[in-house]
Every structure is written in C-alpha cells, then in structure tokens.
Amino acid sequence: MEAIIKFANSIFQPIIDLGAAPMMFILLTLLAVLMRVKVSKALEGGLKLAIALTGIGAVIDLLTSNFAPALQDFVKSTGIELTITDVGWAPLATITWGSAYTLFFLMILVIVNLVLLVLNKTDTLDVDIFNFWHLSITGLLVMFYSNNLFIATLLVIMLGVMKFINADLMKPTFNDLLDMPESNPTTTTHLNFLLNPLIMLFDKFFEKVMPFLDKYDFDAAWLNEKIGFWGSKFAIGIYLGAFVGLLGQQSVTTIFALAFIGGTALELFSIVGTWFIAAMEPISQGITTFMSKRLQGRTFNIGIDWPFLAARPEMWAAANVLAPIMLFIALILPGNGILPLGGIIAIGLTPALLVVCRGKIIRMILIGTIMIPVFLWSGTVIAPFVTDVATSVGAMPSGIESGALITHSTLEGPVEKFIAILIGKAANGFELIPVLTALGTIAAYLSLFVWYVKQMKKRNKEYKDEKKAA
C-alpha cells in the first residue's frame, strides 16, 4: 500500500504544488489539445480559466477580508466568546494536500472516473483535481478515528461516484440558469453539491406547505427592470455592505467603504462568472467534434470548479444576507464553538441553494438559514482533527495561539463529515452499536440521494419538454 501511495505522490504532487489556477490551466489546455483543438485556441481556453479562478479568488478575498473585522467587532460587543478559530478554506486545502493519503485517494478516484466513463455510467470527466481535497477530508476523518485505510477508501469511492452522478444530473440546470448551449460541456463535481438532496427536501416542503412564498420572490434582474439602478447588483451590494458596517458599529468612513466594496464585489462576481463559460468554449467545440467522430455523438461533460455560477447575482445576494444571520446563529447555537469569519461568505452553501431553488432568493435564504447550524456543528466537531493534521504536516497557520483549535465554519460537505466520523468510530473496534449507527446513517443518506436522483430526472425532463414547446 505504501508503494501505491508513493506512486500517487510522484504523479500528482508536482502539478498540485503549482496551485489551483496554474494546474487548471495546464489540465484544460492539454485536454483541449487531446481533443484536437488548435494549440492557440487550447491555450486561450486554459488561460481564461486560470484568470477566472484567480479573479474569483481575489473578489472573495476582497469581500471576506473587509467584512470580517466589522463582524468581529459586532461579536466582541456582545461579550460572547467562541474559541475555535475559523481560518477559511485556503489553510485547510494546504493542510489536506500535506497528507500523502490525499494523493492516494485522488489516484483511486481518477481510476473510478475513467472506468465509469468507459462503462457509460457517467458523462462527466472530472478535471477539478485541486478541489479534491474536500473529498479527501472525509477519508482522512475515517482514518483519524480508526486508522482503517480500506474503509476510508470505500467511503471516498462512494462519495466520488455520487459526485459524478450529480454532475450529470445538474447539467440541464446549469444550461438553464446560465443560458449555456447544450454543446457547452461545463458542469461541476464539487462536493458542496452533495448537499442538494437535503436542500431539495426542504425545498419540496416549502413548495407544498408555503407555495405563496414565490409570489413575493424577486431577483436582481427583475429589480433592475422595475426600479433601475436601485435594484441592480451594484445597489444590492451597497445595501448589504452598509448593513454589515452598521451591525459592527463602524465609523461613517468605514460604512461607506464597506458599502462600496459590497457593490464592487457583487458586480464583479457576475462579470468574472461569465469568464468560466467563455473559457470552456474551445474545448466544447473539440469535444463535440471528437464525440461525433469517435463515440457516435455521445454527450461528454467536463467537471470544473463551481465559480462559473458566480454570474448569477442571486447567489451572492443570498450569501450576503446569510452572513449576519450566520453570526446571530453562531452566538446562540448550542454546541457551536466557532466565530464564523473565514467562512462568513457561505460559498460552501449558496451554490447548492442556487441550483436546487433555481434562483428563488426567499427560498434560498430560508433554507440557507436552516442549513447554517449543520455547517457550524460540523466545523466544531472536526476542529480537533483539523488541528491535529495541521500540526502533523507542519501547516498550522501563523498567529494561532498554542493549544487553540482551528477549523472552517462553512466547509463543504458538512453531512459527509458527520458520516465519516460515524464510520471511523465504527471501524475502530467494530462494536455493534457504532456499526449499526453508521450503517443506518449510510442507508438513510443513500435513500435520500436516490430520491433526489428521481426528482432531478423528473425536473430535467420537464425542462427539456418546456424547451421543446418553446
């Protein structure tokens, strides 16, 4: 097994070390060339994707780094102490990639993906290698509690297969939300979308019990049409930035600055989001030609990171509304130990809300509010594991006091983290009660996913029929 892990490290580590943007530039360019796209066009697509990833990261950092101090001042004014430090996603990515087992899990999932493609069980080729660290954490959690690599690998494979299936299911929704042609292969295999089944459960509840909510719904495009600038993405960002400043009792100068930063960020999210779609155009043409010649026109999707959805302003409007809600919940939630700063812009939650709710902001906010405790509890529970791994790989963020715990408040896959912990505890001795608890949880989790698959297939068929009728 050690030889396999070393082999995986030798293949993937050099390219992983480059970082997300350079890695995706290389992978997308090479893939396009393999699909017989002209080298110049392949380079164009790869560069656009790298620039888009860099751009979205810069805008998220702009928003988070400026909003966090104001929100921290608000929490200080309450006198409540939350001792676990929310370091955001970047340190956790570094920590996870520091484990040799992450590259082993990655190699296994690459093989599984290729086998499923050959067997025609999925149409998605996952090239979002960098974000595999989200899935790896579940495997590492199992090993943290049991040191059972075999069980950990089985869980990673199960979740990986579910990600590929989900990427296929979501493709028509992406086409609809972003007005993408069917020939565009863009989809995503990101772990945050495995929250879709649980979100859909609540979405169906609101649809059946509170259908009147949709009468009061709105979106930025509708507001802009009705009231011009005051309903635009600029204005919504200004309102939210000013609100955060007032909440933190900031100076007038700071409130103005936060308002303008909010307006800038919300508009830039929409602009940068369109770059992801443009980046996929060269490979889209190559795939279409390749499939028509070699595989009788079979559909073929490319799984990349989620930010191509950033073009939809509803996602960011919901994220900014949920930020102060998350703070309030963190202060009163029993069992929570996190001050949510690094994850205050809940990008681990809002993309899935957008997909399931299809941009209905009121539903997104209500369901998002229900989901926030799940993220905070998950982040609290995994803090000892994250801190232990960070210490063992020498990746503890600077400025953290000795003995302090670290985590990420809105880390993708909160439900999967709980499942991994239950499985890890069950595999540590295989005692009857923990084993039955883990098996029962897995059965419920898979049953919900099967129900979700049926609902998505039904929704995709309705979308296809509506498009034909139009």
Buried (B, 14 or more C-beta within 10 A) or exposed (E): EEEEBEEBBEBBEEBBEEBBBBBBBBBBBEBBBEBEBEEEBBBBBBBBBBBBBBBBBEBBBBBBEBBBBBBBBBBEEEEEEBEBBBBBBBBBBBBBBBBBBBBBBBBBBBEBBEEBBEEEEBBBBBBBBBBBBBBBBBBBBBBBBBEBBEBBBBBBBBBBBBBBBBBBBBBBBBBBBBEBEEEBBBBBBBBBBBBBBBBBBBBEEBBEEEEEBEEEBBBBBEBBEEEEEEBBBBBBBBBBBBBBBBBBEBEEEBBBBBBBBBBBBBBBBBEBBBBBBBBBBBBBBBBBEBBEEEEEEEBBBBBBBBBBBBBBBBBBBBBBBBBBBBBBBBBEBEEBBBBBBBBBBBBBBBBBBBBBBBBBBBBBBBBBBEBBBBBBBBBBBBBBBBBEBBEEBEBBBEEBEEEEBBBBBBBBBBBBBBBBBBBBBBBBEEEEEBBEBBEEBBEEBEEBBEBBBEBBEEBBEEBEEEEEEE
